Amino acid sequence: MRLLLARAWTALALLMAAAPAFATAPVPIVMGTSNDGALQALQKKVDHLLGFHVVDVRQDFIGAHAGDPDPFFWLNNGVHALSVTLIDRKSPHGVVGWYQDTGAAPAIDGVDDGVVLEDWRLRGSRTQFRVPASVTRFGFYVKHAGGSDDAEDDGRDYLYFTNRTLNDAGLHGHGAEHAPYGGDQQMLVYDVSRWLGPDTWLVACEYSDSGGPVGNGPGQTDNDYSDILFTVTGVGATPTQATSFARVKALYR
């Protein structure tokens, strides 16, 4: 009993320490129809991974409900290794990495950040890494090389973060045309611990500027959020979230 209460108080302390760093309002997103056909829809891919409609991709991402964290980042205990598994990738030119989340856009220069999944990784590839103990908050980025053989990359490089406030708002940073307005939601994070094991999250990424006009025509983004999918597993890596002590205690019953 003492051990359970100690764990509950430890978790509560972590959550309370993070509470001032985020708002808890729902984050509205606009999800469109994939340019690549129905089989490439995010819901189809998540159903294949987890089971038919056990997760509603439009409503079950972290940030969709009042009380969810926004922006999203992980808290690091500096002890346990984390693992990332590539579920799917539309383009071979996308790289996944981690970064220290200080609230300001990171440089991605090899200092307080690192590559996790290189562009040569195949589906199903799994890699392990450690975030230094000196890094308290961290997230993941997707870097996509423009000027490649992708028809829709319009020759530009893309660099997006799980913390949406670090992403430019709207098409090429010219202002979002729809909510959310405080930074484009380029990645959706889902807690999939119930199906894939404790401390596991699914990250679904959109290559194009998600704050731009949504559609399937020229100059539009399909906002299908299925361009890169990967899972993150890490014992002791705590997601930032708003909560109450009663909720924390319930985790240890």
N, C-alpha and C positions, 0 to 999 in steps of 0.2 A: 504494500500500500504506500509506504514512504517513497519507494522508487517511482511508482506511478505519479505521485504528486510532484516529485522532484522533476520528472520529465515534463509534466504539464506546466510547471512554473518556468522551466527553461524555455519551452516553446513560447510561452506567453511573453517572456522577456524579449526574445528575438522579435516577435511580432510588434510589441509595443515600441521597440527601438526603431523599427522601420516605419511605423505609422505616420509620422509627420512628413514623410517623403512623397506621399502620393494622395490623390483624391480618390473618392469612392463612388463616383457617379458612373452610371452605365455608359459604355462607349458604343455609339451607333456605328455600324459599318454598312457599306453597300456592296453586296456580293452579286456578281453577274454570272452570265453563262459562258462557259469555257469556249474559247476559239478553237479548241482542239477536239471538240466532240463530247458527247455525253459520257463516254467511258473515262474521260479525263476530269470529270467533275470531282470536286473535293469530297462530296458526300459519298460518291462511289468508292473512292480510294480508302476513306476512313471505314466504311462498311466492310470492305475487304480485309482491312487490318484488324478490326475489333469485333465485327459482327453487325448484322443488319440494324441500322438506325439506333444503336445503343447510345450513340452520341449524335446530336443534331448540330451540324457544323455552323449553322447560322445563329444558334442560340446558346451553345454550351461552351464557347471560348471564355477564357478568363478576361473579365472586363465587361461582359455582356449584361451583368446584373448589378443592381445596387449593392454596395458592400464589397465588390470585387476591386482589386488593385488597379490603378491606372496612374502612372505608367507601370509596366511590369518589369521586375528584375528578380534575380535569385540572390539569396544570402549564402555566403560561403563559410563553412566551418574550418576550412584549410586542412582537413585531415583525410577525408575519403576521396578516392579517385572517382571521376565521373566518366560516363561512357555516352557516346553519341552514335546512333545507327542511322544510316541513310536509307530511307524508305523508298523514295522516288525522286527523280530529278529530270525535269523537262529538257534542260540544256546541259551539256558536259562542261560548260564554261562557268558554272556557279561554284563558288568556294564558301564553305561555312567555317566560322571561327568564333572564338569567345573574346569578350572585351570587358575591361573594368568599367563599371557604370558609376560615374561621378556626377551625373546630371548634365554634363557638357559633352558635345560630340567628340568622340575619341579620334585620334589621328590614325590608328591602325598602322603602326610602324614597328611592331615587334616588341614594344615596351608596354607591359600590362595588357597584352592581347596575344592571341596566337591562333594559327590555323588548326582546325580540327578535322575537316573533311576536304581534301584537295580535289581538284577538278578531275583527276583520273580515277577517283573512287567509283566503284560500281554499286548498284542497288544491293542492299543487304550488308554493305561494308560497315564494320563497327570498329571504333577506335576509343581508347581510353586516354585520359589526360587529367592533370591536376591544376586547379586554379591556386596560385600562390596564397599562402596564409595572409599576406599583406593586403590582398584584395578582398574587401568585405562584400561589395555588391558587384554582380557581374550579369552579363546578358550574352546574347549571340548575335552575330552579324552574318549577312549574306552579301558576298561580293561577286558581281557578275561582269565579265569582261565584254565590253561592246566591240563593235567592228568585227564580230565573228560571223559564223555561218547561220546565225539565228535571224530569220526574216523580220522579226518584230523588235529587235534590239535597238533599232535606229542609230546604230553607231556609237551609243553612249555607254559609259561605265555606270554600274549601279552599286551602291553601298547602302544597305538598309540594316536597321537595328530592331531588336525585339522591343526596346523602349521606344514607343512611337514618337515621343517628344523630341527625339534626336533626329528624326527624319524630316526632310523638307516638306512643306505643305503644298499639295497640288502638283500639277504637271510642271516638271523642271523647277519646282520651288516657287511658282508664280501664284500660289494661293489655292487652297482646296476649294473645289466646286460643290462639295457636299460634306456633311459631318463624317468623321470628327475633324475639327478645324485646327487643333493645336499640334499638328504633326500627323503625317499619314500612317495609318495602321497597315504596315507592310507585312507583318507576321501575326498570325493568330496562334495562341498557346492554349492547349487543352490539357487538363489533368486526366491522364489515362491510367493512373495507378491501379484502379479497380480491375482493369483487364490485362495490363502488361507488367504488373508488379509494383511494389511500393516506390514512391519517389520517382515517378516516371511521367514525363510530359511529351506531348506531340506538338511540334512546331510546324505550321503550314505557312508557306511564303508566297507572296505575289511579286513577280519581277517588275512589272510596270508600275508607274506612279499611281498608287491606289486612290489618291485624292483627285485625280483627273476625271474627265468625262467617261462614264462607264457605258460600254457597248461593245459591239463587235466590228465596228468600222474603222477606217483610217483615223489615226490620232486619238483613238479611244483605248481604254484598258478594259480587259474582260473581267478583272477582279475575281478570278476563280480561286485564288489562294492555293493552287495546287502545283506551282512551278517547282518548288522544292519542299519535300516533306522529310523531317527527321525526328527521331525521338531522343530525349535526354533523360538519362537515369543517373541519380547520384544520391546515395544514402547520406543524409545530413545536409544536403543542399536544400534550403528552405525557400519556398516561394513567398514573396511578399504578399500579405493578405490582411484585410481588415477582419477582425474577429472579436469574440468576447471570451471571457474566462470559461463560461459554461460550455462554449463550443470547443475550446481546447481540451477541457476535461473529458468531453465526450469522445475525443480521439483515443483515449487511453482506457476506456471501459473494457 
